[in-house]
Amino acid sequence: MKFISLDNLYSEVGIKAEPTSWFTITQEQINAFADCTHDQQFIHVDPQKAAKTPFGSTIAHGFLTLSMLSHFTESFSVVIEGTYMSVNYGMDNQRFISPVKVGKRIRAHATLIEVIEKKKGQFMLKTAGEIETEHEKKPALVAESIAMQMVK
C-alpha cells in the first residue's frame, strides 16, 4: 500500500505501480472456488477430462482470477492518509483475455486512472489493473476496479 496525503492524491493519477509478487494458482484453490460458487464445470475440477481439451489441463475460473485482484490490491493500492474505511465499489470494463492453467503463476499490474470526490471526505478511486500469467503473451484479465475511501 502507498499512503498519500490528500494534497498529493491527484498527482498519483497515471503512475504505474510496481508489479505485485507472483502467486501460484493451485488445483486446491480452484476446487475450493468451485465449491464456493457451485461451478463444478469439468474444465476446472477434473484434471483427466481437462487434459483432453485444447488447454491440456484444468484452468482457473475467470471469476477466481478476477477475485485475485482483492489479494493483489494490498500491494498496489493508493490509500489516502486519514482513511477510516475503504470499500469495494465495483468494476468497469472487465475482460477475461486468456485462461490461467493450474500451476501457473500470476501477478498484477495497476495504474490509478481516476480520482473523484463524490462528497466531502468520500473519494472514488479507479484503478486500471491487469493480471499477467508468467510466460504468456496475453494477460489473463484486464479490468478497472473502483474503491471508495472515506477520509476523516
Secondary structure, 3 states (H helix, E strand, C coil): CEEECHHHHHHHCCCECCCCCCEECCHHHHHHHHHHHCCCCHHHHCHHHHCCCCCCCCECCHHHHHHHHHHHHHHHCEEECCEEEEEEEEEEEEEECCCCECCCEEEEEEEEEEEEEEECCEEEEEEEEEEEECCCCCCCEEEEEEEEEEEC
